[in-house]
Amino acid sequence: MAEQNGNPARAIPARPVAVPVRGRWRALNSPADRVPSHGTHAYGQTYAIDLVHEPKDGTRPRGYRRPEEFPGFGKEILAPGDGCVVSVRDRAFDHRSRTRADLALLMRFEGQLRQALGGARLLTGNTIVLDLGGGVFASFSHLKRGSARVKLGQHVRRGDVLALCGNSGNSSEPHLHFQLMDHPRHCVAAGLPFTFEDAHGQGWVPRSGELV
């Protein structure tokens, strides 16, 4: 266990993994800036990170927009290591973005409603979980509806396409919510630390606002 309900159990070395996306992505809500990165230890989010696609020749729209208008929508999500698929959900709808300040209250209300009605399942939206071995599970959330390229029990290799980036669940705009956990079920999992391997095999965690 890493940290459960905010109580440190024992130090655990960060698990090195490959970056689960290709291209130019910006890190948000990073554990390099604060822990827990999303303000809570619930649902294994202690060391979670958000990755938003931001190409040089395009910008991310703002406001109440269709997910198809965002450059990250439909981009491939990749396996960060060899593993086995232990959970696949991809039937949740992709909703419009909520990226203006005046939509923050709507976003907060929707999040509270989703948690009350369905807990982690409705918050994470379309999600795939991989067993990376050694008691470590990788979770990929807010995926595009119907985009799963893998099946339950399937073994995958590092770099295999798992699904496409979407805007399902409690998501303000199309992005990938990535985290490592000590259990495949978010409702009982504790978050585990990770590092992304760079081209030289060195581990790093991007700060919020940094490009990956």
C-alpha positions, -999 to 999 in steps of 0.1 A, spaced: 0 0 0 12 35 -7 -11 60 10 -47 50 19 -71 77 30 -42 101 34 -22 79 59 13 70 47 19 32 51 54 28 38 76 43 11 72 27 -23 96 33 -52 80 49 -82 72 25 -110 88 35 -144 64 34 -173 63 46 -209 43 77 -217 8 64 -227 4 89 -256 21 101 -287 27 137 -298 25 169 -279 6 167 -247 5 190 -217 5 177 -181 -22 190 -157 -29 182 -120 5 165 -117 19 147 -86 51 166 -93 34 197 -79 13 183 -50 2 150 -35 -26 141 -37 -25 155 -72 -63 159 -76 -69 169 -40 -80 135 -28 -67 100 -21 -101 85 -31 -103 60 -59 -66 55 -61 -60 91 -74 -31 100 -50 -5 102 -78 -28 106 -109 -20 129 -137 -40 145 -165 -26 147 -201 -42 171 -226 -33 171 -263 -21 204 -274 -5 205 -310 16 233 -321 -7 242 -350 -39 242 -329 -55 255 -298 -80 240 -274 -114 256 -275 -131 270 -244 -166 268 -231 -195 245 -237 -182 227 -269 -186 194 -287 -157 170 -278 -150 166 -315 -138 202 -316 -108 194 -294 -75 182 -309 -71 154 -284 -105 137 -290 -99 104 -307 -61 103 -302 -46 69 -294 -40 58 -258 -11 34 -255 -1 7 -230 28 20 -209 42 -15 -203 34 -51 -209 3 -63 -191 -30 -80 -190 -64 -63 -194 -84 -67 -162 -112 -42 -168 -128 -26 -198 -157 -1 -199 -165 19 -230 -203 25 -232 -205 59 -214 -213 89 -236 -188 117 -244 -203 150 -233 -196 186 -241 -167 204 -224 -171 227 -194 -139 248 -196 -152 283 -188 -152 297 -153 -190 302 -153 -194 264 -160 -173 254 -130 -204 252 -108 -221 229 -133 -190 207 -134 -189 205 -96 -226 196 -94 -223 169 -120 -193 154 -102 -212 152 -69 -242 137 -87 -221 111 -105 -203 101 -72 -236 98 -54 -252 77 -81 -224 55 -92 -191 63 -74 -159 57 -93 -177 41 -123 -195 73 -132 -167 96 -123 -141 78 -144 -163 72 -174 -150 48 -200 -120 32 -184 -94 4 -191 -73 -11 -163 -41 -31 -170 -23 -55 -146 13 -45 -150 25 -72 -126 40 -69 -91 7 -57 -76 6 -26 -99 -24 -17 -120 -26 11 -146 -59 30 -151 -68 50 -182 -100 71 -178 -124 94 -198 -119 73 -229 -140 77 -261 -173 58 -262 -169 25 -281 -132 30 -287 -117 1 -267 -92 -19 -289 -87 -46 -262 -107 -72 -245 -109 -85 -209 -81 -110 -203 -61 -99 -233 -23 -96 -230 -8 -64 -244 27 -52 -251 42 -18 -244 30 7 -270 -1 -13 -281 -32 9 -287 -57 4 -259 -84 29 -268 -90 65 -279 -90 98 -259 -125 109 -250 -146 131 -227 -167 106 -207 -173 107 -170 -163 137 -148 -142 154 -174 -140 191 -183 -125 185 -217 -111 156 -237 -80 143 -220 -64 112 -205 -66 107 -167 -38 82 -159 -28 66 -126 -12 36 -110 -30 17 -82 -25 -13 -59 -58 -29 -68 -79 -31 -101 -110 -17 -84 -109 21 -79 -132 20 -49 -107 1 -28 -74 10 -45 -46 31 -31 -26 52 -55 10 43 -64 38 67 -77 52 64 -112 78 80 -134 77 84 -172 107 70 -190 124 95 -214 143 86 -246 173 78 -225 155 56 -201 156 82 -173 125 86 -151 107 119 -147 73 133 -138 62 165 -157 50 194 -136 16 209 -144 19 230 -175 49 211 -189 48 194 -222 52 156 -224 
